[in-house]
Amino acid sequence: MSKTVHDVDLCVIGAGSAGLSVAYGAAHLGRSVVLFERENMGGDCLNTGCVPSKALIKAAKVAHERRHGAEFGVAPSEPEIDFNAVKAHIQGVIDQIAPVDSVERYEGFGVTVLTEDARFDDKNTIVSDSHIVRAKRIVVAAGSRASAPPIPGLKDVPYLTNETIFQVPTLPKHLMIIGSGPIGLEMGQSFRRLGSKVTIIDIAEPLGHSDPDHAKVLIDALKAEGVNFRAPAKTKLISKTARTIKIEFEDGETITGSHLLVAAGRSPNVDSLALEKGGVKYDRAGIDTDEALRTSNPRVYAAGDIAAGKGGLTHAAGHHAGALIKNLYFMPPGLGAMFAKATTNRMPAVIYTQPELGTIGAGHEAAAKTVHFDFAENDRSIAERDLVGGVKLYLDSKSKIIGASCVGSQAGEIINTISLAMAGGLKLSQITSMISPYPTRTEVVKRAASSHFTAAIFGPKAKALSGFWTKFQ
């Protein structure tokens, strides 16, 4: 069978967050674009990641609030969980967003969407079963997939990943989770709130790279809700019994559960791309790129999760896409690494548990000084009886914000404010000049920044100066 040949400006492999944004931008600039997607438009984020997980989190939060209304004068009650209805809610959210990422919408923009598996044929040619695409530029945005740690017996048991957890037929009686990262913690709390027994297992301490105080706040909150932790713990063997999955630890202890979720990292989708034919260097971490996302083949770029060391977050993929459009169509060739860098030292990240944990930039260990403010002293938090956590701003020797951590309700929204401040290079004094509506939780950012100046404003020198001018009044 003869193949259809396309000669275009741009070929994009993968219709996730990065690929869709690049294709959208190029098409709206009048470029001819072919977009390959072998599975679902919208990629992991829409179908098996960010969107369904947040829908599940909301359902679990509603159940949790039903149980805890007494302190507000609302009689608590144990909710009846209709798990099929919960899954229908999740699918309904996906279905509502899906048209934005659909084949029809992108074809309306002038993008040629090919729903086939794509691979390199040479340095500027992509092929599939039915098509040959020759392109001036190629963007590989094929994403990543859940990976499984090398635990003895794991490959022989039926385990879940983020790609299958939302379709599990019945509510797990006991959900065991390998991995205490964002997916493990979010799913652990959600299923616990929906009525499952939950055990989270990890070889390392949970949130070991986070601010220690804030990590403890989050882990303690999950433990208080009944989430069990076996971390750090070394797993010796995983096996399947007649009705359960059994995990044996090296210390001799054993636990059994009805379901096993593996949430212990991700692997880039490089296997089927024939990258060698395209002259594109890669390893198990993903495709090697420079700061402008250009690969060892100057015609080829990588974006999103598949770019080694630069992906892992949906908004990172969006940032990559913006940098690529600028690099490809608004910069002289070869200057992208100077003026359209895709790397950043201020990428925010949020774990959407309750309390949430948001971080941005450098960690606590890099700070010359840390200023903070706790929700326990925030009036909105007091009114809502939700005093857990606070914000920390990490400063360098010149009192410039180099990073931050926030734990508590709406921490992700609060990190937005800090991200804007860092993007604009705002000084602490400028943050203190911000007028925050009262009462809001975001006030903690201004209060933390203001604490840096407390000694200067109310110290001995300030008192002496105010006393001097008082004499003339």
SULQUIQUI-V577741 format. One record per run of one state. SS is the DSSP state (alpha for helix, beta for strand, coil for the rest). FROM is the first residue (numbers start at 0). TO is the last residue. If there is no record, write none. Layout:
ss-><SS & SS>
from-><FROM & FROM>
to-><TO & TO>
This chain:
ss-><coil & beta & coil & alpha & coil & beta & coil & alpha & coil & alpha & coil & alpha & coil & alpha & coil & alpha & coil & beta & coil & beta & coil & beta & coil & beta & coil & beta & coil & alpha & coil & beta & coil & alpha & coil & beta & coil & alpha & coil & beta & coil & alpha & coil & beta & coil & beta & coil & beta & coil & beta & coil & beta & coil & beta & coil & beta & coil & beta & coil & beta & coil & beta & coil & alpha & beta & coil & alpha & coil & alpha & coil & beta & coil & beta & coil & alpha & coil & beta & alpha & coil & alpha & coil & beta & coil & beta & coil & alpha & coil & alpha & coil & alpha & coil & alpha & coil & alpha & coil>
from-><0 & 3 & 13 & 16 & 28 & 32 & 36 & 42 & 47 & 49 & 67 & 69 & 72 & 82 & 101 & 102 & 108 & 111 & 114 & 118 & 122 & 124 & 127 & 130 & 140 & 143 & 146 & 153 & 156 & 159 & 160 & 164 & 167 & 173 & 178 & 181 & 194 & 196 & 202 & 211 & 224 & 227 & 231 & 234 & 240 & 244 & 249 & 253 & 257 & 258 & 262 & 265 & 268 & 281 & 283 & 285 & 287 & 293 & 294 & 299 & 302 & 303 & 306 & 307 & 313 & 330 & 335 & 339 & 348 & 351 & 355 & 361 & 363 & 366 & 368 & 374 & 377 & 378 & 383 & 389 & 395 & 400 & 408 & 410 & 423 & 427 & 432 & 442 & 451 & 453 & 458 & 459 & 470>
to-><2 & 12 & 15 & 27 & 31 & 35 & 41 & 46 & 48 & 66 & 68 & 71 & 81 & 100 & 101 & 107 & 110 & 113 & 117 & 121 & 123 & 126 & 129 & 139 & 142 & 145 & 152 & 155 & 158 & 159 & 163 & 166 & 172 & 177 & 180 & 193 & 195 & 201 & 210 & 223 & 226 & 230 & 233 & 239 & 243 & 248 & 252 & 256 & 257 & 261 & 264 & 267 & 280 & 282 & 284 & 286 & 292 & 293 & 298 & 301 & 302 & 305 & 306 & 312 & 329 & 334 & 338 & 347 & 350 & 354 & 360 & 362 & 365 & 367 & 373 & 376 & 377 & 382 & 388 & 394 & 399 & 407 & 409 & 422 & 426 & 431 & 441 & 450 & 452 & 457 & 458 & 469 & 472>
